[in-house]
Amino acid sequence: MSTLLHYETYGLKPSADWIVMIHGAGGSTRTWYRQKEELEKNFNLIMVDLPGHGQSKESGKGHSEYTFELMSDKVWSVVDHLKLQKVHLMGVSLGSIIALQMEQLKPARVLSITMAGAIVELKRKLRIIANCSLALAKVIGFRAFYQLAAWIALPRNNHKKSRKIFIRESKALSMDEFKKWTTMYDQCLDKTLKKLYNSAYNSPILLVMGDQDHLFLESAKKFVLSRANTSIEIFQKCGHLVSLEKSKMYNQVCDKFLQGVEQMKDIMDSIETVKKK
């Protein structure tokens, strides 16, 4: 029997739309606490713990392996449990991939997608690392692999705080969960990204990147250029985890984007109402 993911809700305004917030590898609902105070002013929030993370320790049991489709289904199960029809999606790092996958599964239910430190494509070197991640983790140890990943993604001195948070949060994963997640990177990551990169999206999309994100910034720029209804904000002197490093600026940019989506939705609803008369 599948166990529902742990989730936390904030805001709870009857007339406000909902944002589903999806953390990255090794994270938890705590990843989003810097966004809570600002975003709950105008929106209701759902923060989820992915399988094996935070307080979702039991939700991965019964699954011998993970896929991005499974992760997306599990997050949608929380939305369904709360009886919500349409939601905004927000993901950071690996969570951005899950947000895109969720839109592909149920596009009519997605109002918008916001991706912090978006991962949309792997460079050649990263593809090699991803495809060898399981073998590498077995050699150096799964915990050491996550620490190595943190240093690769966040190498500069001004990334130190984000790097420490990533390493600290990942220590909560059990060894079995480390293995399942690392196996997913090894077997599914590159294939999933290629499929998602070449897919069409109906929802407005915002990518928020740091100019020091040496792994994913260039791919994010290409992603935006290749499709309509998609925009990008690039923060200066900032690395991969923009929602942690530049939280105040990130919150302002996201709120402006989401408010714009809301206004456009209201306009379209008004047009539909006039047509029906």
C-alpha positions in Angstrom: 0.0 0.0 0.0 1.4 3.4 -1.0 1.9 5.8 1.9 1.0 9.5 1.4 3.9 11.9 1.4 4.3 14.1 4.5 3.1 17.6 3.7 2.7 20.9 5.4 0.1 23.6 4.5 0.2 27.3 5.1 -1.9 30.3 4.3 -5.3 28.6 4.0 -7.2 31.4 2.5 -10.4 30.1 0.8 -10.1 32.4 -2.2 -6.3 32.0 -2.8 -4.7 29.6 -5.3 -2.3 26.9 -4.1 1.5 26.5 -4.7 2.9 23.0 -4.5 6.6 23.4 -3.4 9.0 20.5 -4.2 12.5 20.4 -2.7 15.6 19.0 -4.4 17.8 16.0 -3.7 18.6 15.6 0.0 16.2 18.4 1.0 12.9 18.6 2.9 10.0 21.0 3.6 12.6 23.1 5.5 14.1 24.0 2.2 11.2 26.4 1.7 10.9 28.0 5.1 12.6 31.2 3.7 9.8 31.5 1.2 6.9 30.8 3.6 6.3 34.2 5.2 6.3 36.1 1.9 4.5 33.8 -0.4 1.7 32.9 2.1 0.6 36.5 2.0 -1.1 36.0 -1.3 -1.2 32.2 -1.8 -1.8 28.9 0.0 1.3 26.7 0.2 1.8 23.0 0.2 5.3 21.8 1.0 6.0 18.1 0.5 8.8 15.8 1.7 9.8 13.5 -1.2 10.2 9.7 -0.4 12.9 9.1 2.2 13.3 12.8 2.9 12.3 14.8 6.0 9.2 13.1 7.5 8.4 10.9 4.5 10.6 8.1 5.8 7.9 5.4 5.2 6.5 6.6 1.8 9.2 4.9 -0.3 8.7 1.5 1.3 7.2 -0.9 -1.2 9.1 0.6 -4.1 12.3 -1.2 -5.0 13.3 1.6 -7.4 12.3 5.1 -8.1 11.5 7.0 -11.3 10.6 10.6 -11.9 7.1 9.5 -13.0 6.7 7.8 -9.6 7.8 11.0 -7.8 5.4 13.1 -9.8 2.5 10.7 -9.1 3.3 10.8 -5.3 3.1 14.6 -5.3 -0.1 14.6 -7.3 -1.5 12.2 -4.7 -1.1 14.9 -2.1 -2.9 17.4 -4.3 -5.7 14.9 -4.9 -5.9 14.1 -1.1 -6.5 17.8 -0.5 -9.1 17.8 -3.2 -7.5 20.6 -5.2 -8.2 20.9 -8.9 -5.5 23.3 -10.1 -2.2 24.4 -8.6 1.0 26.3 -9.2 4.1 24.2 -9.1 7.4 25.4 -7.7 10.6 23.2 -7.6 14.2 23.8 -6.7 17.1 21.9 -8.4 15.9 18.3 -8.8 12.4 19.4 -7.7 12.2 21.4 -10.9 12.4 18.2 -12.9 9.6 16.7 -10.9 7.5 19.9 -11.5 8.0 19.6 -15.3 7.1 15.9 -15.1 3.9 16.7 -13.1 2.9 19.2 -15.8 3.3 16.5 -18.5 1.2 14.1 -16.5 -1.7 16.5 -15.8 -1.2 19.7 -17.8 -4.8 21.0 -17.4 -4.3 21.1 -13.7 -1.1 23.3 -13.7 -1.5 27.0 -13.5 2.2 27.8 -13.7 5.7 26.4 -13.0 8.5 28.2 -11.2 11.9 26.5 -11.2 14.7 27.7 -8.9 18.1 26.5 -10.0 16.4 24.7 -12.9 17.8 21.5 -14.3 16.6 21.1 -17.8 19.6 19.5 -19.5 22.9 17.8 -18.6 26.3 18.9 -20.1 28.4 16.0 -21.4 30.6 15.8 -18.3 27.4 15.8 -16.1 25.9 13.0 -18.3 29.0 10.9 -17.7 28.8 11.5 -13.9 25.0 10.9 -13.8 25.4 7.6 -15.8 28.2 6.5 -13.5 26.7 7.8 -10.2 25.7 4.4 -8.8 29.1 2.9 -9.5 30.9 5.9 -8.1 28.7 6.0 -5.0 29.4 2.3 -4.3 33.2 3.1 -4.5 33.3 6.2 -2.3 30.1 5.7 -0.3 26.7 7.1 -0.8 27.0 9.9 1.8 30.4 10.9 0.3 28.8 11.0 -3.1 26.2 13.5 -2.0 29.0 15.6 -0.4 30.9 15.5 -3.6 27.8 16.5 -5.6 27.4 19.5 -3.2 31.0 20.7 -3.8 30.6 20.2 -7.6 27.4 22.2 -7.8 28.3 24.8 -5.1 32.1 25.3 -5.3 32.5 29.0 -4.3 33.0 30.6 -0.9 29.7 32.5 -1.2 27.9 29.1 -1.8 29.2 27.8 1.6 25.8 28.3 3.4 23.8 26.5 0.8 26.4 23.8 0.5 26.3 23.2 4.3 22.5 23.1 4.3 22.5 20.6 1.4 25.0 18.3 3.2 23.2 18.6 6.5 19.8 17.8 5.1 21.1 14.8 3.0 22.3 13.1 6.2 18.7 12.4 7.1 18.5 9.9 4.2 18.8 6.2 5.1 21.3 4.1 3.2 18.5 2.3 1.4 17.1 5.7 0.2 20.5 6.8 -0.8 20.8 3.8 -3.1 17.3 4.2 -4.6 17.8 7.9 -5.4 21.3 7.4 -6.7 20.1 4.5 -8.9 17.4 6.8 -10.3 20.1 9.4 -11.3 22.1 6.6 -12.9 19.2 5.0 -14.9 16.6 7.8 -15.4 18.0 11.3 -15.1 19.5 11.9 -18.6 16.7 10.1 -20.4 14.0 12.0 -18.5 15.6 15.4 -19.1 15.9 14.7 -22.8 12.2 13.8 -23.0 11.1 16.8 -20.9 13.4 19.3 -22.8 11.7 18.3 -26.1 8.2 18.4 -24.7 5.6 21.2 -25.1 4.2 23.0 -22.0 0.9 24.8 -21.7 1.7 26.6 -18.5 3.6 29.8 -18.0 7.1 29.0 -16.8 9.7 31.0 -14.8 13.3 29.9 -14.4 15.3 31.6 -11.6 19.0 31.1 -11.9 22.3 32.3 -10.4 25.0 33.7 -12.7 27.5 31.4 -10.9 25.5 28.3 -11.7 28.2 26.8 -13.9 26.4 23.5 -14.4 22.9 24.5 -15.5 22.7 28.2 -16.5 23.5 27.9 -20.2 21.0 25.1 -20.6 18.4 27.2 -18.9 19.0 30.1 -21.2 18.5 27.8 -24.3 15.4 26.3 -22.8 13.8 29.7 -22.5 14.8 30.8 -26.0 13.3 27.7 -27.6 9.7 28.2 -26.3 7.0 30.8 -25.8 5.4 31.7 -22.4 8.7 31.1 -20.6 11.0 33.6 -18.9 14.2 33.7 -16.9 15.6 35.8 -14.1 19.3 35.6 -13.4 20.7 36.7 -10.0 24.2 38.2 -9.9 26.8 36.7 -7.5 24.6 33.7 -6.9 25.0 29.9 -7.3 22.7 27.0 -8.0 20.4 27.2 -5.0 19.0 30.7 -5.6 16.0 30.3 -3.2 18.5 29.8 -0.4 21.3 32.2 -1.3 19.1 35.1 -2.5 15.8 34.3 -0.7 14.4 37.9 -0.4 15.1 38.6 -4.1 13.7 35.2 -5.1 10.5 35.7 -3.1 9.9 39.1 -4.8 10.5 37.8 -8.3 8.2 34.7 -7.7 5.4 36.8 -6.1 5.5 39.2 -9.1 5.4 36.3 -11.6 2.6 34.5 -9.8 0.5 37.6 -9.4 0.9 38.2 -13.1 -0.3 34.7 -13.8 -3.3 35.3 -11.5 -4.2 38.5 -13.3 -4.0 36.8 -16.7 -6.2 34.0 -15.4 -8.8 36.5 -14.2 -8.8 38.2 -17.6 -9.3 34.9 -19.4 -12.1 33.9 -17.1 -13.8 37.2 -17.7 -13.6 36.7 -21.5 -15.0 33.2 -21.2 -17.9 34.5 -19.1 -18.7 37.2 -21.7 -18.6 34.6 -24.5 -21.2 32.4 -22.6 -23.7 35.3 -22.3 
